[in-house]
């Protein structure tokens, strides 16, 4: 008997992302897909956040088309989580300052910097996959948030 994936709620999505915070983020540039690694950050509102810089191509792509797809994986590719949604640009000095203090890779930014971009994924759809489920895409449970 096949073992079915039991993850079925947004709480499961958040728990998985917290445990596996590095993902690939896909955008579109014209008719060309673009994908790169991103690190997920959280605040107290149970939403997925990212940071980027205004000079980067990913920022320009998101300004033109804020639709994204994210892919999170466990080590060993046991479980994959795909999330599709539309990012929002967040202008929140307090949140930016908190990240600068917590994340060493942001030390060159200031909370007031126009180059420091904070993004949030407020709503979307998520699907958990296992190798067992791989050929049954249409049967996968969709989690809306």
C-alpha positions in Angstrom: 0.0 0.0 0.0 1.3 3.5 -0.9 2.0 5.9 1.9 0.0 9.1 1.2 1.2 12.5 2.0 -0.9 13.8 4.9 0.1 17.5 4.8 -3.0 19.4 3.9 -3.2 22.9 5.6 -1.5 26.2 5.5 0.0 25.5 8.9 1.7 22.4 7.3 3.0 24.7 4.5 4.5 27.2 7.1 6.0 24.4 9.2 7.6 22.9 6.1 9.0 26.2 4.9 10.3 27.0 8.4 12.2 23.6 8.4 13.4 24.1 4.8 13.7 27.9 4.3 15.8 27.8 1.1 13.8 27.6 -2.1 14.0 28.3 -5.8 11.9 31.2 -7.0 10.8 31.3 -10.6 9.9 34.5 -12.4 9.4 35.4 -16.1 11.4 37.7 -18.3 9.5 38.2 -21.5 9.0 34.6 -22.6 12.0 33.2 -20.7 11.6 31.6 -17.3 14.2 32.6 -14.7 14.9 30.7 -11.5 17.2 31.4 -8.6 17.7 30.4 -5.0 16.1 32.5 -2.2 16.0 32.4 1.6 12.6 32.7 3.2 12.1 34.9 6.3 9.1 35.2 8.6 7.4 37.7 10.8 4.5 37.3 13.2 1.8 37.4 10.5 2.3 33.8 9.2 3.2 34.9 5.7 6.2 34.1 3.5 8.7 37.0 3.0 11.8 37.5 0.9 14.3 40.2 0.4 16.1 41.4 -2.7 17.8 44.4 -4.1 16.4 47.0 -6.5 19.4 46.8 -8.9 18.8 43.1 -9.4 17.1 41.6 -12.5 14.7 39.6 -10.3 13.4 42.9 -8.9 12.8 44.3 -12.4 11.1 41.0 -13.4 8.8 41.1 -10.3 7.8 44.8 -11.0 6.7 43.8 -14.5 5.0 40.5 -13.4 4.7 39.8 -9.7 3.5 36.2 -10.2 6.0 33.6 -8.9 6.4 29.9 -8.2 8.5 28.7 -5.3 9.9 25.2 -4.8 11.0 23.9 -1.4 12.7 20.5 -1.0 13.7 18.3 1.9 17.2 16.9 1.9 17.3 13.8 -0.2 14.3 15.0 -2.3 11.8 13.1 0.0 9.1 15.8 -0.1 8.7 18.8 -2.4 6.5 21.8 -1.8 5.4 24.0 -4.8 3.8 27.3 -4.1 2.3 29.7 -6.7 1.2 33.2 -6.0 1.6 36.9 -6.5 4.1 38.8 -4.4 3.5 42.2 -2.8 6.1 44.8 -2.3 6.2 45.7 1.4 7.3 49.2 2.6 7.6 48.5 6.3 10.7 50.2 7.9 10.2 48.2 11.2 10.3 44.8 9.4 13.3 45.8 7.3 15.2 47.0 10.4 14.4 43.8 12.2 15.8 41.8 9.3 18.9 43.9 9.0 19.6 43.2 12.7 19.0 39.5 12.4 20.4 38.6 9.0 24.1 39.2 8.5 23.8 39.1 4.7 21.7 42.3 4.9 24.3 44.3 6.9 25.1 46.6 4.0 21.5 47.9 3.8 19.7 50.4 5.9 15.9 50.2 6.6 15.4 53.4 4.6 17.4 52.3 1.6 15.5 52.4 -1.6 17.6 49.4 -2.8 16.4 47.2 0.0 13.2 45.4 -1.2 11.0 43.4 1.0 8.5 41.0 -0.7 5.6 39.1 0.8 3.5 36.2 -0.6 0.1 37.0 1.0 -2.0 34.4 -0.9 -1.4 31.5 -3.2 -1.8 27.8 -3.8 0.5 25.1 -2.4 1.0 21.4 -3.3 3.1 18.9 -1.5 4.7 16.1 -3.6 6.5 12.9 -3.0 8.1 10.6 -5.5 5.1 8.3 -5.0 2.8 11.1 -6.1 4.9 12.2 -9.0 2.8 10.8 -11.9 -0.5 11.9 -10.3 -0.3 15.6 -10.6 -4.0 16.2 -11.1 -4.8 14.2 -7.9 -2.6 16.4 -5.7 -4.4 18.2 -2.9 -4.3 22.0 -3.4 -3.9 24.2 -0.3 -5.2 27.7 -0.8 -4.1 30.5 1.5 
